């Protein structure tokens, strides 16, 4: 019978995720993972598999947490348009730019690994597909609430909002001035989701 794990799996995964997020996949060594997790190599790999398997696990956990958060915001929002605004303005909502320079784990991964790790590209497509579907639902609701013009195609608009937000993430990652980032985000929203 296998022995029960002697560590907090959630804490280990959170620490490992932070190491990958800060350093990227290639920049995170086994030693970094052992230091972050507090586990030995045998325990870490025995519990989670090799480096790639561990990375894909924390990436999926990150994506699912973001999806749950966005869905909860849409369910609880007074106005759907505010959820879309929050999604787009997120990369600019960082006065000192520290979090913006850290970027988004999924966007960072897509840029780093999409051509070399097919599983990472598949996860990015899956996650971005779920986000786009949710944004399209939010646009439809915002149209019913009278906040977005009826001529906006929700599916096309959702793809454009996601593409714009990803561009803002890249600009934040390279150290774009937060004020300029916010101004760009507002212009993006006005252009993509005009009011009636």
SVG drawing of the C-alpha trace seen along z (x, -y; Angstrom):
<svg xmlns="http://www.w3.org/2000/svg" viewBox="-32 -58 52 60">
<polyline fill="none" stroke="black" stroke-width="0.4" points="0.0,0.0 1.4,-3.4 2.4,-5.7 0.3,-8.9 2.0,-12.1 3.8,-14.0 3.4,-17.4 0.7,-19.9 0.1,-19.4 -1.7,-22.7 1.2,-24.6 3.8,-22.7 2.0,-23.3 1.5,-27.0 5.2,-27.4 6.2,-25.6 3.8,-27.6 5.4,-30.8 8.9,-29.6 7.8,-28.8 5.9,-32.1 8.9,-34.1 11.5,-32.3 9.7,-30.7 9.9,-27.0 13.4,-26.9 14.7,-29.2 13.4,-27.1 15.9,-24.4 15.3,-21.2 17.2,-22.9 14.7,-25.8 11.8,-23.4 13.3,-21.6 13.9,-24.8 10.4,-26.1 8.7,-22.9 10.8,-22.0 10.8,-18.4 13.6,-16.1 13.8,-15.0 12.3,-11.6 9.3,-13.0 8.7,-15.8 8.9,-13.6 7.2,-10.7 4.2,-12.8 4.0,-14.9 6.0,-13.3 8.9,-15.0 9.4,-18.7 7.1,-18.9 4.3,-17.0 4.6,-19.2 4.6,-22.4 1.5,-21.3 -0.3,-20.5 0.4,-24.0 -0.5,-25.7 -3.8,-23.8 -4.5,-24.7 -3.7,-28.4 -6.0,-28.4 -8.9,-26.7 -8.6,-29.1 -8.7,-32.1 -11.7,-30.6 -13.6,-30.1 -12.7,-33.7 -14.0,-35.2 -17.2,-33.2 -17.8,-34.2 -17.2,-37.8 -19.8,-37.6 -22.3,-35.9 -21.9,-38.5 -21.5,-41.7 -24.1,-44.4 -23.3,-45.0 -21.6,-42.6 -19.7,-45.4 -17.7,-45.9 -16.4,-42.4 -15.2,-42.9 -13.6,-46.3 -11.9,-44.6 -10.5,-41.9 -9.1,-44.4 -7.9,-46.9 -6.3,-44.2 -2.8,-44.5 -2.9,-48.3 -4.3,-48.1 -0.8,-48.1 0.5,-51.6 4.2,-50.5 4.2,-48.0 5.6,-45.1 2.8,-42.7 2.5,-43.9 6.2,-43.0 5.5,-39.5 2.8,-39.0 0.3,-36.2 1.6,-32.6 -0.5,-31.4 0.5,-34.3 4.2,-33.9 3.9,-30.1 2.3,-30.6 5.1,-32.9 7.8,-30.6 6.6,-27.1 3.9,-27.0 6.3,-25.9 8.3,-23.5 5.8,-21.9 2.6,-20.8 0.8,-20.2 1.4,-23.8 0.0,-25.1 -3.0,-22.8 -3.6,-24.0 -3.4,-27.7 -5.9,-27.0 -8.3,-25.2 -8.0,-28.0 -8.3,-30.9 -11.3,-29.1 -13.0,-29.0 -12.2,-32.7 -13.4,-33.7 -16.7,-31.9 -17.2,-33.5 -16.4,-37.0 -18.9,-36.4 -21.6,-35.6 -20.6,-38.8 -20.9,-40.9 -24.4,-39.4 -25.4,-40.2 -24.0,-43.7 -26.0,-44.3 -29.2,-43.2 -28.3,-45.5 -27.9,-48.4 -24.2,-48.9 -22.8,-47.7 -24.1,-48.5 -26.3,-45.9 -24.2,-45.8 -21.2,-44.3 -20.9,-40.6 -20.4,-38.9 -18.1,-36.1 -16.0,-38.4 -15.9,-41.0 -14.8,-38.4 -11.9,-37.3 -10.9,-41.0 -11.1,-41.7 -8.9,-38.7 -6.4,-39.7 -6.3,-43.3 -5.8,-42.1 -3.0,-39.8 -1.3,-42.8 -1.7,-44.8 -0.1,-41.9 2.9,-42.0 3.2,-45.8 3.0,-45.5 5.6,-42.7 8.2,-44.9 7.7,-47.7 5.2,-50.0 4.3,-53.0 1.2,-52.0 -0.6,-55.3 0.0,-54.8 -1.1,-51.2 -4.4,-52.3 -5.0,-54.9 -4.4,-52.2 -6.8,-49.9 -9.5,-52.5 -9.1,-53.3 -9.3,-49.6 -12.6,-49.2 -14.1,-52.2 -13.2,-50.9 -14.2,-47.3 -17.3,-47.7 -19.0,-51.0 -22.1,-52.0 -25.4,-52.1"/>
</svg>
